[in-house]
Amino acid sequence: MFERGTLFRHALDALRAANRPLTTREVIVAMLQARGLFEPTTKQVRDLYGGVQSSLRNWNGKSVVRVGDGVPMRWLIRP
């Protein structure tokens, strides 16, 4: 559904559109909704979870920041 190397860019788009910190799952749902999938299945979310989570962790402190210490992790665009 997403081309190689584009997950983080789509995740950034979802975070930009949000007015609050989002969990990884919320980011994925927003990404899928932007692609026209308004009710994604659990499998569709699960298939993207690892890639999006890894991308967000790799860019933590650079383009995105983790908000709080709790679980689930919440993310924002870095101010």
MODELLER restraints for C-alpha pairs under 7 A, 6 or more apart:
rsr = mdl.restraints
at = mdl.atoms
rsr.add(forms.Gaussian(group=physical.xy_distance, feature=features.Distance(at['CA:7:A'], at['CA:52:A']), mean=6.25, stdev=0.5))
rsr.add(forms.Gaussian(group=physical.xy_distance, feature=features.Distance(at['CA:8:A'], at['CA:52:A']), mean=6.59, stdev=0.5))
rsr.add(forms.Gaussian(group=physical.xy_distance, feature=features.Distance(at['CA:8:A'], at['CA:55:A']), mean=5.82, stdev=0.5))
rsr.add(forms.Gaussian(group=physical.xy_distance, feature=features.Distance(at['CA:10:A'], at['CA:31:A']), mean=6.22, stdev=0.5))
rsr.add(forms.Gaussian(group=physical.xy_distance, feature=features.Distance(at['CA:11:A'], at['CA:27:A']), mean=6.08, stdev=0.5))
rsr.add(forms.Gaussian(group=physical.xy_distance, feature=features.Distance(at['CA:11:A'], at['CA:31:A']), mean=6.56, stdev=0.5))
rsr.add(forms.Gaussian(group=physical.xy_distance, feature=features.Distance(at['CA:14:A'], at['CA:27:A']), mean=5.87, stdev=0.5))
rsr.add(forms.Gaussian(group=physical.xy_distance, feature=features.Distance(at['CA:14:A'], at['CA:30:A']), mean=5.76, stdev=0.5))
rsr.add(forms.Gaussian(group=physical.xy_distance, feature=features.Distance(at['CA:14:A'], at['CA:31:A']), mean=6.03, stdev=0.5))
rsr.add(forms.Gaussian(group=physical.xy_distance, feature=features.Distance(at['CA:15:A'], at['CA:27:A']), mean=6.83, stdev=0.5))
rsr.add(forms.Gaussian(group=physical.xy_distance, feature=features.Distance(at['CA:15:A'], at['CA:76:A']), mean=6.28, stdev=0.5))
rsr.add(forms.Gaussian(group=physical.xy_distance, feature=features.Distance(at['CA:15:A'], at['CA:77:A']), mean=6.35, stdev=0.5))
rsr.add(forms.Gaussian(group=physical.xy_distance, feature=features.Distance(at['CA:16:A'], at['CA:77:A']), mean=6.80, stdev=0.5))
rsr.add(forms.Gaussian(group=physical.xy_distance, feature=features.Distance(at['CA:21:A'], at['CA:74:A']), mean=5.50, stdev=0.5))
rsr.add(forms.Gaussian(group=physical.xy_distance, feature=features.Distance(at['CA:21:A'], at['CA:75:A']), mean=5.13, stdev=0.5))
rsr.add(forms.Gaussian(group=physical.xy_distance, feature=features.Distance(at['CA:21:A'], at['CA:76:A']), mean=5.09, stdev=0.5))
rsr.add(forms.Gaussian(group=physical.xy_distance, feature=features.Distance(at['CA:22:A'], at['CA:74:A']), mean=5.00, stdev=0.5))
rsr.add(forms.Gaussian(group=physical.xy_distance, feature=features.Distance(at['CA:22:A'], at['CA:75:A']), mean=5.31, stdev=0.5))
rsr.add(forms.Gaussian(group=physical.xy_distance, feature=features.Distance(at['CA:22:A'], at['CA:76:A']), mean=6.92, stdev=0.5))
rsr.add(forms.Gaussian(group=physical.xy_distance, feature=features.Distance(at['CA:23:A'], at['CA:72:A']), mean=6.33, stdev=0.5))
rsr.add(forms.Gaussian(group=physical.xy_distance, feature=features.Distance(at['CA:23:A'], at['CA:73:A']), mean=5.70, stdev=0.5))
rsr.add(forms.Gaussian(group=physical.xy_distance, feature=features.Distance(at['CA:23:A'], at['CA:74:A']), mean=4.39, stdev=0.5))
rsr.add(forms.Gaussian(group=physical.xy_distance, feature=features.Distance(at['CA:23:A'], at['CA:75:A']), mean=6.24, stdev=0.5))
rsr.add(forms.Gaussian(group=physical.xy_distance, feature=features.Distance(at['CA:24:A'], at['CA:53:A']), mean=6.26, stdev=0.5))
rsr.add(forms.Gaussian(group=physical.xy_distance, feature=features.Distance(at['CA:24:A'], at['CA:74:A']), mean=6.93, stdev=0.5))
rsr.add(forms.Gaussian(group=physical.xy_distance, feature=features.Distance(at['CA:28:A'], at['CA:45:A']), mean=6.40, stdev=0.5))
rsr.add(forms.Gaussian(group=physical.xy_distance, feature=features.Distance(at['CA:29:A'], at['CA:40:A']), mean=6.97, stdev=0.5))
rsr.add(forms.Gaussian(group=physical.xy_distance, feature=features.Distance(at['CA:29:A'], at['CA:45:A']), mean=7.00, stdev=0.5))
rsr.add(forms.Gaussian(group=physical.xy_distance, feature=features.Distance(at['CA:32:A'], at['CA:40:A']), mean=6.98, stdev=0.5))
rsr.add(forms.Gaussian(group=physical.xy_distance, feature=features.Distance(at['CA:56:A'], at['CA:64:A']), mean=6.93, stdev=0.5))
rsr.add(forms.Gaussian(group=physical.xy_distance, feature=features.Distance(at['CA:60:A'], at['CA:66:A']), mean=6.59, stdev=0.5))
rsr.add(forms.Gaussian(group=physical.xy_distance, feature=features.Distance(at['CA:63:A'], at['CA:77:A']), mean=6.11, stdev=0.5))
rsr.add(forms.Gaussian(group=physical.xy_distance, feature=features.Distance(at['CA:63:A'], at['CA:78:A']), mean=5.27, stdev=0.5))
rsr.add(forms.Gaussian(group=physical.xy_distance, feature=features.Distance(at['CA:64:A'], at['CA:75:A']), mean=6.60, stdev=0.5))
rsr.add(forms.Gaussian(group=physical.xy_distance, feature=features.Distance(at['CA:64:A'], at['CA:76:A']), mean=5.55, stdev=0.5))
rsr.add(forms.Gaussian(group=physical.xy_distance, feature=features.Distance(at['CA:64:A'], at['CA:77:A']), mean=4.41, stdev=0.5))
rsr.add(forms.Gaussian(group=physical.xy_distance, feature=features.Distance(at['CA:64:A'], at['CA:78:A']), mean=4.57, stdev=0.5))
rsr.add(forms.Gaussian(group=physical.xy_distance, feature=features.Distance(at['CA:65:A'], at['CA:75:A']), mean=5.71, stdev=0.5))
rsr.add(forms.Gaussian(group=physical.xy_distance, feature=features.Distance(at['CA:65:A'], at['CA:76:A']), mean=5.44, stdev=0.5))
rsr.add(forms.Gaussian(group=physical.xy_distance, feature=features.Distance(at['CA:65:A'], at['CA:77:A']), mean=6.29, stdev=0.5))
rsr.add(forms.Gaussian(group=physical.xy_distance, feature=features.Distance(at['CA:65:A'], at['CA:78:A']), mean=5.47, stdev=0.5))
rsr.add(forms.Gaussian(group=physical.xy_distance, feature=features.Distance(at['CA:66:A'], at['CA:73:A']), mean=6.68, stdev=0.5))
rsr.add(forms.Gaussian(group=physical.xy_distance, feature=features.Distance(at['CA:66:A'], at['CA:74:A']), mean=5.73, stdev=0.5))
rsr.add(forms.Gaussian(group=physical.xy_distance, feature=features.Distance(at['CA:66:A'], at['CA:75:A']), mean=4.71, stdev=0.5))
rsr.add(forms.Gaussian(group=physical.xy_distance, feature=features.Distance(at['CA:66:A'], at['CA:76:A']), mean=6.57, stdev=0.5))
rsr.add(forms.Gaussian(group=physical.xy_distance, feature=features.Distance(at['CA:67:A'], at['CA:74:A']), mean=5.34, stdev=0.5))
rsr.add(forms.Gaussian(group=physical.xy_distance, feature=features.Distance(at['CA:67:A'], at['CA:75:A']), mean=5.75, stdev=0.5))
rsr.add(forms.Gaussian(group=physical.xy_distance, feature=features.Distance(at['CA:67:A'], at['CA:76:A']), mean=6.98, stdev=0.5))
